[in-house]
Amino acid sequence: MAHNHKFIDIVHKLGTKGYPLTGVYRRIQDKELFFAAYGKLYANQGATTVGTDPEDTVDGMSVERIEEILAQLHNGTYQWKPVRRVEIPKANGKIRPLGIPSWSDNLLQEVVRMVLEAYYEHKFSKHSHGFRPNRSCHTALKQIHHSWKGTKWFIEGDIKGCFDNIDHQILLKILARDIKDNRFLKLIRQMLQAGYLENWQYHATYSGTPQGGIVSPILANIFLNELDQYIEHELIPAYTKGEKRRINPEYGRINKRIYYARKKGKKDLGKELEKERRQLPGGDPADPDYRWLRYSRYADDFLLGFSGPRTEAEEIKHKIGDFLKTINLNLSEEKTLITHATTQAAHYLGYEIQVVIDNNQKTKQDKQHTRHVSRAINMLPVLSVPEKVANHWKLKYTKNGKPTNRPELLQCSDFEIVMTYGSEFRGIVNYYSMAYDVSRYFYPVKHVFMESAARTLANKHKMSRAKVFAKYKRTSELGVNALIVEAPNPNHPEKPHYAKLGEHPIRTSFDTGKQGLDKVETFFVGRNELVRRLLADTCELCGSKDRIAVHHVRKLADIKKKYLGRKSSPDWAKFMLARNRKTVVVCHKCHVEIHAGNYDGIKVK
């Protein structure tokens, strides 16, 4: 049963009340914190990725390894290893450097992250959404859609090489304001300065938080919270005034004419004047006594919405640039844009955002149980799918203008093929579910996915697409065409497994009403099932109690492929597959023999 770790609970309360944090280094030397970190990290797909030390991986995790880390922390001899740097392609064709820490460093980073998150989460701005519990790209976009009505200018912010240029000394000074523990701060400093290996050549790190490190996102948020506080407490008050625009004089004059026309019984004239009034804004767009500024940030991307003249929008941009220089960061001038909200679209978190003007669109509103009609859609920010995103996914599995098969999936079962397509398609549609035009752009993408899946299955079985569709195309429970493959469930034969592609109608989430309130953050640190199995101190294969450790695999699909076509798989693999687990707790003898490929232990019951 998960329980709230006392120290993490205390840290959270201190952060909430604004008290300083002391005695951290001593208190993190707690097995329970490391067990909680292990329980959180082991299931990640990257947990088995090797850092700079091939021997230091999640495989073979044991209580003794945690005790060794704790002993090194106690003696002050813990040494962070350099991260292994790899380069991954970005969507724009450029390269992003990624640092992969060793497993022991990952474990300690997770403990540090839990402490920092518990303390700083309450201090962070409500306008910050990246790498925070119960916040996401969708919460940032929802905030813009609901509360940025009337935006005239968008200021799209881009910080040049943000994560690579975070100044270590400034970051440590920010931390030292609240954390009065030099040993803990020294531990963080040593981690930041551990360097990296690229092509097995060592490079020192003088700035930046390594992308890929578990603690890096929270450190970046602590650093960029300085920008959040500057905008929230200085810029927003300076560029916000007036609670409501004054009445547009022309709108007021027509209002009077409508009143007298109705009073004189001239209904036709009144209707004509109403049409004329509908083309005018109720508030004066040039009101010098009305301004407001809105702000949203996700990681190093930020967006501001401003209702006021462009000259002041330019001022805001320059002031943000000047502030960033005080913390040794710089705005990218060519990427920091000022966009007119009603004639151009701003780009933020993969969406296009534009303010709508439609004076003829009338919306029925309920206010204090009184029905009335208003132009509620006017000046409302709407979210849309960028055309290049939809085209990218349409072309991804297309060749010479036609959907094509995927040769890399031919060795998979029909269930796995449809599941692969289905999970990928659901992922992109779910991300863009807040766009009003999601169905217009993604129904054509669904067609390409279904055709590509059918061609892959047809190629695998040497049959026609028509036969594939006859076998697997169904109308789902929600009334749309989908590819559905059934697989038996050994544990519950009455509840078979289903792989589905395209089983849900594609609709904006604002129509389905699934945009609920965010949950209140909680900081639970507890033992999970794997930790309890490890602490049982018994080999799950042979019952021995000799040097118990956990054998890990990257994913179960790897085991299935490895033993495909063989008469029988080894008992340790049967154990994992039967329990649908990527782990098995083993003794030293069994673990060595598993890795040597000659495991011959007692059969698993």
Sequence and secondary structure as in RCSB ss.txt:
>XXXX:A:sequence
MAHNHKFIDIVHKLGTKGYPLTGVYRRIQDKELFFAAYGKLYANQGATTVGTDPEDTVDGMSVERIEEILAQLHN
GTYQWKPVRRVEIPKANGKIRPLGIPSWSDNLLQEVVRMVLEAYYEHKFSKHSHGFRPNRSCHTALKQIHHSWKG
TKWFIEGDIKGCFDNIDHQILLKILARDIKDNRFLKLIRQMLQAGYLENWQYHATYSGTPQGGIVSPILANIFLN
ELDQYIEHELIPAYTKGEKRRINPEYGRINKRIYYARKKGKKDLGKELEKERRQLPGGDPADPDYRWLRYSRYAD
DFLLGFSGPRTEAEEIKHKIGDFLKTINLNLSEEKTLITHATTQAAHYLGYEIQVVIDNNQKTKQDKQHTRHVSR
AINMLPVLSVPEKVANHWKLKYTKNGKPTNRPELLQCSDFEIVMTYGSEFRGIVNYYSMAYDVSRYFYPVKHVFM
ESAARTLANKHKMSRAKVFAKYKRTSELGVNALIVEAPNPNHPEKPHYAKLGEHPIRTSFDTGKQGLDKVETFFV
GRNELVRRLLADTCELCGSKDRIAVHHVRKLADIKKKYLGRKSSPDWAKFMLARNRKTVVVCHKCHVEIHAGNYD
GIKVK
>XXXX:A:secstr
     HHHHHHHHHHHHT  B SHHHHT  HHHHHHHHHHHTTSGGGG   S TT SSTTB HHHHHHHHHHHHH
T      EEEEEEE TTS EEEEEE  HHHHHHHHHHHHHHHHHHGGGS TTB TT TT  HHHHHHHHHHH TT
  EEEEEEBTTTTTS BHHHHHHHHHHHB  HHHHHHHHHHHTS EEETTEEE  SB   TT SSHHHHHHHHHH
HHHHHIIIIIHHHT B SS  B HHHHHHHHHHHHHHHTT HHHHHHHHHHHHTS SB TT TT BEEEEEEETT
EEEEEEES HHHHHHHHHHHHHHHHHTT  B TTT EEEETTTS EEETTEEEEEE  TT  EEEEETTEEEEE 
TTTTEEEEE  HHHHHHHHHHTEETTEE   GGGTTS HHHHHHHHHHHHHHHHHHTTTSTTHHHHHHHHHHHHH
HHHHHHHHHHHT  HHHHHHHHEEE TTSSEEEEEEE  SS TTS EEEEES S    HHHHT            
   HHHHHHHTT  TTT   SS EEEE S HHHHHHHTTTSS   HHHHHHHHHT SEEEE HHHHHHHHHT   
     
